Amino acid sequence: MSKMGARILQPIVEPPSKRDKETFKSMLKTKDPDFMRRSIAMIMEWDRQEYNKDIIHIHGENDHTIPVENVSYSYSIKNGSHMMVLTRGNELSTLINKILLEY
């Protein structure tokens, strides 16, 4: 997928907001095309059959790119989107610190 293809798909896979759209555009401008191709191929060709219980998976309940009903997760973020690492960083940091203290 090209950067232009990703730009066209962004509003389809994630709810648009002016801030997120600008962040997304900025990220696309700096991404290496080979990185984009490899990343998309890894998602499209994922074939894991068993869930590794040692993996802690934090997933957004409002992720339109990888819908929550299609994954096994340890923690969910209410209204979290695929871009929640950028848009909800403080909340994720707090959760990760809590998880680390438990282990």
Biopython code that builds the backbone (N, CA, C, O; Angstrom):
import numpy as np
from Bio.PDB.StructureBuilder import StructureBuilder

atoms = [
    (1, "MET", "N", (0.850, -1.177, 0.000)),
    (1, "MET", "CA", (0.000, 0.000, 0.000)),
    (1, "MET", "C", (0.892, 1.235, 0.000)),
    (1, "MET", "O", (1.890, 1.295, 0.718)),
    (2, "SER", "N", (0.532, 2.180, -0.784)),
    (2, "SER", "CA", (1.296, 3.419, -0.863)),
    (2, "SER", "C", (0.873, 4.386, 0.241)),
    (2, "SER", "O", (-0.123, 4.176, 0.934)),
    (3, "LYS", "N", (1.658, 5.446, 0.380)),
    (3, "LYS", "CA", (1.288, 6.478, 1.345)),
    (3, "LYS", "C", (-0.050, 7.101, 0.958)),
    (3, "LYS", "O", (-0.859, 7.430, 1.825)),
    (4, "MET", "N", (-0.282, 7.262, -0.350)),
    (4, "MET", "CA", (-1.553, 7.834, -0.803)),
    (4, "MET", "C", (-2.695, 6.889, -0.449)),
    (4, "MET", "O", (-3.759, 7.336, -0.022)),
    (5, "GLY", "N", (-2.484, 5.591, -0.623)),
    (5, "GLY", "CA", (-3.515, 4.617, -0.261)),
    (5, "GLY", "C", (-3.825, 4.667, 1.224)),
    (5, "GLY", "O", (-4.987, 4.592, 1.622)),
    (6, "ALA", "N", (-2.801, 4.793, 2.037)),
    (6, "ALA", "CA", (-3.007, 4.890, 3.487)),
    (6, "ALA", "C", (-3.751, 6.166, 3.841)),
    (6, "ALA", "O", (-4.597, 6.165, 4.735)),
    (7, "ARG", "N", (-3.448, 7.239, 3.157)),
    (7, "ARG", "CA", (-4.120, 8.520, 3.417)),
    (7, "ARG", "C", (-5.606, 8.420, 3.073)),
    (7, "ARG", "O", (-6.447, 8.991, 3.767)),
    (8, "ILE", "N", (-5.922, 7.704, 2.016)),
    (8, "ILE", "CA", (-7.319, 7.523, 1.622)),
    (8, "ILE", "C", (-8.038, 6.639, 2.635)),
    (8, "ILE", "O", (-9.192, 6.898, 2.976)),
    (9, "LEU", "N", (-7.361, 5.592, 3.119)),
    (9, "LEU", "CA", (-7.986, 4.653, 4.049)),
    (9, "LEU", "C", (-8.124, 5.195, 5.469)),
    (9, "LEU", "O", (-8.997, 4.732, 6.203)),
    (10, "GLN", "N", (-7.303, 6.151, 5.883)),
    (10, "GLN", "CA", (-7.307, 6.620, 7.269)),
    (10, "GLN", "C", (-8.683, 7.017, 7.776)),
    (10, "GLN", "O", (-9.064, 6.585, 8.864)),
    (11, "PRO", "N", (-9.455, 7.827, 7.034)),
    (11, "PRO", "CA", (-10.765, 8.181, 7.575)),
    (11, "PRO", "C", (-11.729, 7.004, 7.645)),
    (11, "PRO", "O", (-12.698, 7.035, 8.403)),
    (12, "ILE", "N", (-11.466, 5.980, 6.863)),
    (12, "ILE", "CA", (-12.333, 4.798, 6.881)),
    (12, "ILE", "C", (-12.041, 3.941, 8.105)),
    (12, "ILE", "O", (-12.964, 3.427, 8.737)),
    (13, "VAL", "N", (-10.760, 3.783, 8.445)),
    (13, "VAL", "CA", (-10.388, 2.881, 9.538)),
    (13, "VAL", "C", (-10.350, 3.548, 10.903)),
    (13, "VAL", "O", (-10.400, 2.856, 11.920)),
    (14, "GLU", "N", (-10.265, 4.860, 10.952)),
    (14, "GLU", "CA", (-10.234, 5.567, 12.226)),
    (14, "GLU", "C", (-11.148, 6.780, 12.174)),
    (14, "GLU", "O", (-11.192, 7.479, 11.161)),
    (15, "PRO", "N", (-11.874, 7.037, 13.249)),
    (15, "PRO", "CA", (-12.710, 8.238, 13.274)),
    (15, "PRO", "C", (-11.852, 9.485, 13.109)),
    (15, "PRO", "O", (-10.842, 9.630, 13.798)),
    (16, "PRO", "N", (-12.231, 10.378, 12.216)),
    (16, "PRO", "CA", (-11.401, 11.549, 11.962)),
    (16, "PRO", "C", (-11.507, 12.603, 13.057)),
    (16, "PRO", "O", (-12.576, 12.830, 13.624)),
    (17, "SER", "N", (-10.410, 13.220, 13.330)),
    (17, "SER", "CA", (-10.376, 14.433, 14.143)),
    (17, "SER", "C", (-9.255, 15.268, 13.554)),
    (17, "SER", "O", (-8.289, 14.723, 13.019)),
    (18, "LYS", "N", (-9.373, 16.558, 13.644)),
    (18, "LYS", "CA", (-8.371, 17.427, 13.018)),
    (18, "LYS", "C", (-6.966, 17.114, 13.528)),
    (18, "LYS", "O", (-6.023, 17.020, 12.743)),
    (19, "ARG", "N", (-6.831, 16.955, 14.837)),
    (19, "ARG", "CA", (-5.518, 16.688, 15.424)),
    (19, "ARG", "C", (-4.966, 15.345, 14.957)),
    (19, "ARG", "O", (-3.803, 15.251, 14.563)),
    (20, "ASP", "N", (-5.807, 14.297, 15.002)),
    (20, "ASP", "CA", (-5.354, 12.972, 14.577)),
    (20, "ASP", "C", (-5.014, 12.943, 13.097)),
    (20, "ASP", "O", (-4.058, 12.284, 12.689)),
    (21, "LYS", "N", (-5.789, 13.650, 12.295)),
    (21, "LYS", "CA", (-5.553, 13.685, 10.857)),
    (21, "LYS", "C", (-4.197, 14.323, 10.566)),
    (21, "LYS", "O", (-3.448, 13.824, 9.726)),
    (22, "GLU", "N", (-3.876, 15.415, 11.247)),
    (22, "GLU", "CA", (-2.591, 16.088, 11.049)),
    (22, "GLU", "C", (-1.441, 15.193, 11.516)),
    (22, "GLU", "O", (-0.400, 15.129, 10.861)),
    (23, "THR", "N", (-1.624, 14.508, 12.636)),
    (23, "THR", "CA", (-0.600, 13.576, 13.136)),
    (23, "THR", "C", (-0.389, 12.454, 12.135)),
    (23, "THR", "O", (0.747, 12.090, 11.833)),
    (24, "PHE", "N", (-1.483, 11.906, 11.619)),
    (24, "PHE", "CA", (-1.417, 10.819, 10.645)),
    (24, "PHE", "C", (-0.671, 11.267, 9.388)),
    (24, "PHE", "O", (0.191, 10.544, 8.888)),
    (25, "LYS", "N", (-0.995, 12.446, 8.882)),
    (25, "LYS", "CA", (-0.321, 12.968, 7.685)),
    (25, "LYS", "C", (1.168, 13.144, 7.937)),
    (25, "LYS", "O", (1.989, 12.812, 7.081)),
    (26, "SER", "N", (1.518, 13.662, 9.101)),
    (26, "SER", "CA", (2.919, 13.862, 9.450)),
    (26, "SER", "C", (3.666, 12.523, 9.507)),
    (26, "SER", "O", (4.795, 12.404, 9.029)),
    (27, "MET", "N", (3.011, 11.524, 10.100)),
    (27, "MET", "CA", (3.629, 10.198, 10.180)),
    (27, "MET", "C", (3.846, 9.617, 8.782)),
    (27, "MET", "O", (4.901, 9.045, 8.507)),
    (28, "LEU", "N", (2.865, 9.756, 7.906)),
    (28, "LEU", "CA", (2.993, 9.219, 6.556)),
    (28, "LEU", "C", (4.141, 9.860, 5.790)),
    (28, "LEU", "O", (4.847, 9.187, 5.038)),
    (29, "LYS", "N", (4.327, 11.157, 5.981)),
    (29, "LYS", "CA", (5.386, 11.865, 5.266)),
    (29, "LYS", "C", (6.765, 11.341, 5.627)),
    (29, "LYS", "O", (7.680, 11.383, 4.804)),
    (30, "THR", "N", (6.926, 10.842, 6.859)),
    (30, "THR", "CA", (8.246, 10.418, 7.315)),
    (30, "THR", "C", (8.457, 8.906, 7.235)),
    (30, "THR", "O", (9.565, 8.432, 7.485)),
    (31, "LYS", "N", (7.426, 8.146, 6.894)),
    (31, "LYS", "CA", (7.560, 6.682, 6.853)),
    (31, "LYS", "C", (8.272, 6.218, 5.594)),
    (31, "LYS", "O", (8.008, 6.696, 4.491)),
    (32, "ASP", "N", (9.166, 5.289, 5.786)),
    (32, "ASP", "CA", (9.847, 4.628, 4.688)),
    (32, "ASP", "C", (8.838, 3.705, 3.996)),
    (32, "ASP", "O", (8.169, 2.923, 4.672)),
    (33, "PRO", "N", (8.711, 3.775, 2.670)),
    (33, "PRO", "CA", (7.745, 2.917, 1.962)),
    (33, "PRO", "C", (7.945, 1.428, 2.244)),
    (33, "PRO", "O", (6.970, 0.680, 2.317)),
    (34, "ASP", "N", (9.199, 0.987, 2.403)),
    (34, "ASP", "CA", (9.448, -0.424, 2.720)),
    (34, "ASP", "C", (8.886, -0.786, 4.091)),
    (34, "ASP", "O", (8.342, -1.875, 4.272)),
    (35, "PHE", "N", (9.016, 0.118, 5.050)),
    (35, "PHE", "CA", (8.451, -0.105, 6.380)),
    (35, "PHE", "C", (6.936, -0.261, 6.281)),
    (35, "PHE", "O", (6.359, -1.158, 6.895)),
    (36, "MET", "N", (6.295, 0.614, 5.507)),
    (36, "MET", "CA", (4.836, 0.545, 5.340)),
    (36, "MET", "C", (4.426, -0.801, 4.744)),
    (36, "MET", "O", (3.498, -1.444, 5.237)),
    (37, "ARG", "N", (5.111, -1.224, 3.693)),
    (37, "ARG", "CA", (4.773, -2.504, 3.037)),
    (37, "ARG", "C", (4.943, -3.681, 4.006)),
    (37, "ARG", "O", (4.090, -4.566, 4.074)),
    (38, "ARG", "N", (6.054, -3.681, 4.752)),
    (38, "ARG", "CA", (6.294, -4.782, 5.691)),
    (38, "ARG", "C", (5.246, -4.793, 6.798)),
    (38, "ARG", "O", (4.750, -5.856, 7.171)),
    (39, "SER", "N", (4.908, -3.618, 7.324)),
    (39, "SER", "CA", (3.929, -3.535, 8.411)),
    (39, "SER", "C", (2.568, -4.045, 7.965)),
    (39, "SER", "O", (1.928, -4.822, 8.673)),
    (40, "ILE", "N", (2.134, -3.614, 6.808)),
    (40, "ILE", "CA", (0.833, -4.048, 6.294)),
    (40, "ILE", "C", (0.853, -5.543, 5.996)),
    (40, "ILE", "O", (-0.122, -6.242, 6.273)),
    (41, "ALA", "N", (1.942, -6.033, 5.440)),
    (41, "ALA", "CA", (2.050, -7.468, 5.144)),
    (41, "ALA", "C", (1.991, -8.290, 6.431)),
    (41, "ALA", "O", (1.357, -9.345, 6.456)),
    (42, "MET", "N", (2.647, -7.821, 7.505)),
    (42, "MET", "CA", (2.618, -8.564, 8.773)),
    (42, "MET", "C", (1.197, -8.675, 9.315)),
    (42, "MET", "O", (0.802, -9.726, 9.821)),
    (43, "ILE", "N", (0.439, -7.600, 9.210)),
    (43, "ILE", "CA", (-0.943, -7.631, 9.696)),
    (43, "ILE", "C", (-1.794, -8.534, 8.813)),
    (43, "ILE", "O", (-2.564, -9.349, 9.320)),
    (44, "MET", "N", (-1.663, -8.397, 7.508)),
    (44, "MET", "CA", (-2.499, -9.157, 6.580)),
    (44, "MET", "C", (-2.179, -10.652, 6.596)),
    (44, "MET", "O", (-3.062, -11.475, 6.353)),
    (45, "GLU", "N", (-0.921, -11.012, 6.879)),
    (45, "GLU", "CA", (-0.499, -12.407, 6.828)),
    (45, "GLU", "C", (-0.388, -13.054, 8.207)),
    (45, "GLU", "O", (0.132, -14.165, 8.322)),
    (46, "TRP", "N", (-0.860, -12.389, 9.245)),
    (46, "TRP", "CA", (-0.775, -12.909, 10.612)),
    (46, "TRP", "C", (-1.485, -14.253, 10.675)),
    (46, "TRP", "O", (-2.645, -14.369, 10.278)),
    (47, "ASP", "N", (-0.780, -15.277, 11.181)),
    (47, "ASP", "CA", (-1.402, -16.603, 11.207)),
    (47, "ASP", "C", (-1.260, -17.314, 12.553)),
    (47, "ASP", "O", (-1.310, -18.543, 12.611)),
    (48, "ARG", "N", (-1.088, -16.570, 13.608)),
    (48, "ARG", "CA", (-0.954, -17.173, 14.935)),
    (48, "ARG", "C", (-2.227, -17.945, 15.266)),
    (48, "ARG", "O", (-3.332, -17.419, 15.129)),
    (49, "GLN", "N", (-2.069, -19.177, 15.696)),
    (49, "GLN", "CA", (-3.210, -20.024, 16.019)),
    (49, "GLN", "C", (-3.475, -20.084, 17.520)),
    (49, "GLN", "O", (-4.607, -20.315, 17.946)),
    (50, "GLU", "N", (-2.433, -19.876, 18.317)),
    (50, "GLU", "CA", (-2.576, -19.944, 19.769)),
    (50, "GLU", "C", (-2.238, -18.594, 20.390)),
    (50, "GLU", "O", (-1.375, -17.861, 19.907)),
    (51, "TYR", "N", (-2.933, -18.295, 21.454)),
    (51, "TYR", "CA", (-2.703, -17.056, 22.183)),
    (51, "TYR", "C", (-1.654, -17.301, 23.260)),
    (51, "TYR", "O", (-1.833, -18.178, 24.106)),
    (52, "ASN", "N", (-0.575, -16.549, 23.243)),
    (52, "ASN", "CA", (0.487, -16.664, 24.232)),
    (52, "ASN", "C", (0.055, -15.928, 25.493)),
    (52, "ASN", "O", (-0.092, -14.706, 25.477)),
    (53, "LYS", "N", (-0.149, -16.651, 26.575)),
    (53, "LYS", "CA", (-0.641, -16.053, 27.817)),
    (53, "LYS", "C", (0.368, -15.116, 28.479)),
    (53, "LYS", "O", (0.000, -14.360, 29.378)),
    (54, "ASP", "N", (1.640, -15.150, 28.051)),
    (54, "ASP", "CA", (2.649, -14.260, 28.609)),
    (54, "ASP", "C", (2.633, -12.866, 27.975)),
    (54, "ASP", "O", (3.293, -11.950, 28.466)),
    (55, "ILE", "N", (1.888, -12.714, 26.900)),
    (55, "ILE", "CA", (1.804, -11.423, 26.227)),
    (55, "ILE", "C", (0.701, -10.593, 26.877)),
    (55, "ILE", "O", (-0.424, -11.064, 27.049)),
    (56, "ILE", "N", (1.027, -9.380, 27.226)),
    (56, "ILE", "CA", (0.025, -8.450, 27.755)),
    (56, "ILE", "C", (-0.401, -7.563, 26.591)),
    (56, "ILE", "O", (0.393, -6.797, 26.046)),
    (57, "HIS", "N", (-1.654, -7.685, 26.232)),
    (57, "HIS", "CA", (-2.185, -6.978, 25.063)),
    (57, "HIS", "C", (-3.168, -5.913, 25.537)),
    (57, "HIS", "O", (-4.181, -6.219, 26.165)),
    (58, "ILE", "N", (-2.854, -4.668, 25.227)),
    (58, "ILE", "CA", (-3.738, -3.540, 25.535)),
    (58, "ILE", "C", (-4.371, -3.124, 24.218)),
    (58, "ILE", "O", (-3.671, -2.841, 23.246)),
    (59, "HIS", "N", (-5.706, -3.088, 24.192)),
    (59, "HIS", "CA", (-6.388, -2.811, 22.919)),
    (59, "HIS", "C", (-7.497, -1.792, 23.109)),
    (59, "HIS", "O", (-8.191, -1.806, 24.126)),
    (60, "GLY", "N", (-7.664, -0.916, 22.144)),
    (60, "GLY", "CA", (-8.719, 0.088, 22.190)),
    (60, "GLY", "C", (-10.062, -0.490, 21.782)),
    (60, "GLY", "O", (-10.159, -1.224, 20.798)),
    (61, "GLU", "N", (-11.089, -0.159, 22.538)),
    (61, "GLU", "CA", (-12.433, -0.654, 22.231)),
    (61, "GLU", "C", (-13.010, -0.028, 20.965)),
    (61, "GLU", "O", (-13.973, -0.546, 20.400)),
    (62, "ASN", "N", (-12.427, 1.080, 20.518)),
    (62, "ASN", "CA", (-12.927, 1.768, 19.337)),
    (62, "ASN", "C", (-11.888, 1.749, 18.214)),
    (62, "ASN", "O", (-11.783, 2.698, 17.437)),
    (63, "ASP", "N", (-11.118, 0.649, 18.139)),
    (63, "ASP", "CA", (-10.104, 0.489, 17.101)),
    (63, "ASP", "C", (-10.800, -0.042, 15.859)),
    (63, "ASP", "O", (-11.259, -1.184, 15.838)),
    (64, "HIS", "N", (-10.877, 0.785, 14.826)),
    (64, "HIS", "CA", (-11.529, 0.371, 13.583)),
    (64, "HIS", "C", (-10.564, -0.333, 12.647)),
    (64, "HIS", "O", (-10.994, -1.017, 11.718)),
    (65, "THR", "N", (-9.262, -0.177, 12.876)),
    (65, "THR", "CA", (-8.267, -0.837, 12.033)),
    (65, "THR", "C", (-8.193, -2.320, 12.366)),
    (65, "THR", "O", (-8.217, -3.166, 11.472)),
    (66, "ILE", "N", (-8.103, -2.630, 13.652)),
    (66, "ILE", "CA", (-8.124, -4.011, 14.132)),
    (66, "ILE", "C", (-9.221, -4.068, 15.189)),
    (66, "ILE", "O", (-8.958, -3.825, 16.367)),
    (67, "PRO", "N", (-10.457, -4.390, 14.776)),
    (67, "PRO", "CA", (-11.589, -4.354, 15.710)),
    (67, "PRO", "C", (-11.383, -5.246, 16.933)),
    (67, "PRO", "O", (-10.864, -6.358, 16.830)),
    (68, "VAL", "N", (-11.793, -4.742, 18.071)),
    (68, "VAL", "CA", (-11.586, -5.410, 19.359)),
    (68, "VAL", "C", (-12.185, -6.819, 19.376)),
    (68, "VAL", "O", (-11.652, -7.704, 20.045)),
    (69, "GLU", "N", (-13.274, -7.036, 18.657)),
    (69, "GLU", "CA", (-13.883, -8.371, 18.668)),
    (69, "GLU", "C", (-13.049, -9.410, 17.918)),
    (69, "GLU", "O", (-13.347, -10.603, 17.974)),
    (70, "ASN", "N", (-12.002, -8.958, 17.215)),
    (70, "ASN", "CA", (-11.153, -9.885, 16.470)),
    (70, "ASN", "C", (-9.865, -10.248, 17.201)),
    (70, "ASN", "O", (-9.017, -10.939, 16.638)),
    (71, "VAL", "N", (-9.702, -9.795, 18.450)),
    (71, "VAL", "CA", (-8.449, -10.042, 19.165)),
    (71, "VAL", "C", (-8.712, -10.547, 20.579)),
    (71, "VAL", "O", (-9.794, -10.365, 21.137)),
    (72, "SER", "N", (-7.705, -11.178, 21.130)),
    (72, "SER", "CA", (-7.713, -11.531, 22.552)),
    (72, "SER", "C", (-6.851, -10.486, 23.238)),
    (72, "SER", "O", (-5.715, -10.255, 22.825)),
    (73, "TYR", "N", (-7.366, -9.861, 24.263)),
    (73, "TYR", "CA", (-6.627, -8.790, 24.918)),
    (73, "TYR", "C", (-6.651, -8.968, 26.422)),
    (73, "TYR", "O", (-7.532, -9.631, 26.971)),
    (74, "SER", "N", (-5.680, -8.371, 27.077)),
    (74, "SER", "CA", (-5.577, -8.414, 28.531)),
    (74, "SER", "C", (-6.282, -7.216, 29.152)),
    (74, "SER", "O", (-6.921, -7.336, 30.197)),
    (75, "TYR", "N", (-6.165, -6.060, 28.503)),
    (75, "TYR", "CA", (-6.761, -4.817, 28.988)),
    (75, "TYR", "C", (-7.377, -4.092, 27.798)),
    (75, "TYR", "O", (-6.817, -4.080, 26.702)),
    (76, "SER", "N", (-8.524, -3.496, 28.030)),
    (76, "SER", "CA", (-9.131, -2.690, 26.975)),
    (76, "SER", "C", (-9.201, -1.242, 27.439)),
    (76, "SER", "O", (-9.322, -0.950, 28.629)),
    (77, "ILE", "N", (-9.121, -0.353, 26.470)),
    (77, "ILE", "CA", (-9.215, 1.076, 26.732)),
    (77, "ILE", "C", (-10.535, 1.555, 26.145)),
    (77, "ILE", "O", (-10.748, 1.494, 24.934)),
    (78, "LYS", "N", (-11.416, 2.031, 27.015)),
    (78, "LYS", "CA", (-12.715, 2.526, 26.572)),
    (78, "LYS", "C", (-12.518, 3.682, 25.592)),
    (78, "LYS", "O", (-11.787, 4.632, 25.872)),
    (79, "ASN", "N", (-13.172, 3.587, 24.457)),
    (79, "ASN", "CA", (-13.086, 4.583, 23.379)),
    (79, "ASN", "C", (-11.684, 4.727, 22.799)),
    (79, "ASN", "O", (-11.414, 5.691, 22.082)),
    (80, "GLY", "N", (-10.794, 3.799, 23.093)),
    (80, "GLY", "CA", (-9.438, 3.857, 22.539)),
    (80, "GLY", "C", (-9.440, 3.478, 21.072)),
    (80, "GLY", "O", (-10.084, 2.506, 20.679)),
    (81, "SER", "N", (-8.722, 4.241, 20.259)),
    (81, "SER", "CA", (-8.651, 3.958, 18.826)),
    (81, "SER", "C", (-7.297, 3.344, 18.486)),
    (81, "SER", "O", (-6.471, 3.105, 19.366)),
    (82, "HIS", "N", (-7.084, 3.095, 17.206)),
    (82, "HIS", "CA", (-5.820, 2.542, 16.743)),
    (82, "HIS", "C", (-4.674, 3.525, 17.000)),
    (82, "HIS", "O", (-3.515, 3.123, 17.096)),
    (83, "MET", "N", (-5.000, 4.790, 17.109)),
    (83, "MET", "CA", (-3.984, 5.823, 17.329)),
    (83, "MET", "C", (-3.893, 6.228, 18.792)),
    (83, "MET", "O", (-3.352, 7.291, 19.098)),
    (84, "MET", "N", (-4.404, 5.417, 19.697)),
    (84, "MET", "CA", (-4.462, 5.817, 21.101)),
    (84, "MET", "C", (-3.076, 5.994, 21.737)),
    (84, "MET", "O", (-2.961, 6.685, 22.749)),
    (85, "VAL", "N", (-2.048, 5.403, 21.185)),
    (85, "VAL", "CA", (-0.703, 5.629, 21.718)),
    (85, "VAL", "C", (-0.350, 7.110, 21.569)),
    (85, "VAL", "O", (0.351, 7.674, 22.409)),
    (86, "LEU", "N", (-0.834, 7.728, 20.504)),
    (86, "LEU", "CA", (-0.588, 9.150, 20.288)),
    (86, "LEU", "C", (-1.599, 10.028, 21.006)),
    (86, "LEU", "O", (-1.254, 11.096, 21.511)),
    (87, "THR", "N", (-2.849, 9.578, 21.053)),
    (87, "THR", "CA", (-3.909, 10.440, 21.575)),
    (87, "THR", "C", (-4.221, 10.217, 23.050)),
    (87, "THR", "O", (-4.843, 11.068, 23.686)),
    (88, "ARG", "N", (-3.796, 9.079, 23.601)),
    (88, "ARG", "CA", (-4.114, 8.759, 25.003)),
    (88, "ARG", "C", (-2.870, 8.276, 25.743)),
    (88, "ARG", "O", (-2.945, 7.388, 26.592)),
    (89, "GLY", "N", (-1.735, 8.869, 25.414)),
    (89, "GLY", "CA", (-0.452, 8.437, 25.958)),
    (89, "GLY", "C", (-0.374, 8.423, 27.472)),
    (89, "GLY", "O", (0.165, 7.481, 28.052)),
    (90, "ASN", "N", (-0.902, 9.451, 28.122)),
    (90, "ASN", "CA", (-0.839, 9.512, 29.586)),
    (90, "ASN", "C", (-1.626, 8.368, 30.226)),
    (90, "ASN", "O", (-1.169, 7.745, 31.184)),
    (91, "GLU", "N", (-2.796, 8.104, 29.690)),
    (91, "GLU", "CA", (-3.626, 7.014, 30.215)),
    (91, "GLU", "C", (-2.937, 5.658, 30.028)),
    (91, "GLU", "O", (-2.940, 4.822, 30.931)),
    (92, "LEU", "N", (-2.352, 5.453, 28.856)),
    (92, "LEU", "CA", (-1.646, 4.195, 28.602)),
    (92, "LEU", "C", (-0.418, 4.062, 29.493)),
    (92, "LEU", "O", (-0.138, 2.980, 30.009)),
    (93, "SER", "N", (0.303, 5.138, 29.673)),
    (93, "SER", "CA", (1.483, 5.122, 30.541)),
    (93, "SER", "C", (1.110, 4.736, 31.968)),
    (93, "SER", "O", (1.803, 3.942, 32.604)),
    (94, "THR", "N", (0.019, 5.299, 32.464)),
    (94, "THR", "CA", (-0.452, 4.967, 33.815)),
    (94, "THR", "C", (-0.793, 3.485, 33.911)),
    (94, "THR", "O", (-0.427, 2.821, 34.880)),
    (95, "LEU", "N", (-1.498, 2.965, 32.900)),
    (95, "LEU", "CA", (-1.861, 1.547, 32.898)),
    (95, "LEU", "C", (-0.624, 0.662, 32.829)),
    (95, "LEU", "O", (-0.524, -0.321, 33.563)),
    (96, "ILE", "N", (0.306, 0.996, 31.965)),
    (96, "ILE", "CA", (1.528, 0.183, 31.826)),
    (96, "ILE", "C", (2.310, 0.185, 33.129)),
    (96, "ILE", "O", (2.808, -0.863, 33.541)),
    (97, "ASN", "N", (2.431, 1.331, 33.791)),
    (97, "ASN", "CA", (3.128, 1.385, 35.081)),
    (97, "ASN", "C", (2.432, 0.518, 36.111)),
    (97, "ASN", "O", (3.100, -0.162, 36.891)),
    (98, "LYS", "N", (1.097, 0.524, 36.135)),
    (98, "LYS", "CA", (0.334, -0.318, 37.045)),
    (98, "LYS", "C", (0.595, -1.800, 36.769)),
    (98, "LYS", "O", (0.795, -2.590, 37.691)),
    (99, "ILE", "N", (0.589, -2.160, 35.486)),
    (99, "ILE", "CA", (0.844, -3.558, 35.097)),
    (99, "ILE", "C", (2.244, -3.983, 35.541)),
    (99, "ILE", "O", (2.426, -5.073, 36.083)),
    (100, "LEU", "N", (3.228, -3.119, 35.309)),
    (100, "LEU", "CA", (4.607, -3.453, 35.681)),
    (100, "LEU", "C", (4.759, -3.656, 37.193)),
    (100, "LEU", "O", (5.527, -4.511, 37.632)),
    (101, "LEU", "N", (4.035, -2.879, 37.974)),
    (101, "LEU", "CA", (4.093, -3.041, 39.423)),
    (101, "LEU", "C", (3.476, -4.375, 39.880)),
    (101, "LEU", "O", (3.860, -4.914, 40.919)),
    (102, "GLU", "N", (2.537, -4.895, 39.112)),
    (102, "GLU", "CA", (1.899, -6.174, 39.435)),
    (102, "GLU", "C", (2.800, -7.369, 39.123)),
    (102, "GLU", "O", (2.624, -8.441, 39.701)),
    (103, "TYR", "N", (3.767, -7.193, 38.210)),
    (103, "TYR", "CA", (4.633, -8.301, 37.801)),
    (103, "TYR", "C", (5.923, -8.227, 38.483)),
    (103, "TYR", "O", (6.787, -9.077, 38.265)),
]
sb = StructureBuilder()
sb.init_structure("model")
sb.init_model(0)
sb.init_chain("A")
sb.init_seg("    ")
for serial, (resi, resn, name, xyz) in enumerate(atoms, 1):
    if name == "N":
        sb.init_residue(resn, " ", resi, " ")
    sb.init_atom(name, np.array(xyz, "f"), 0.0, 1.0, " ", f" {name:<3s}", serial, name[0])
structure = sb.get_structure()
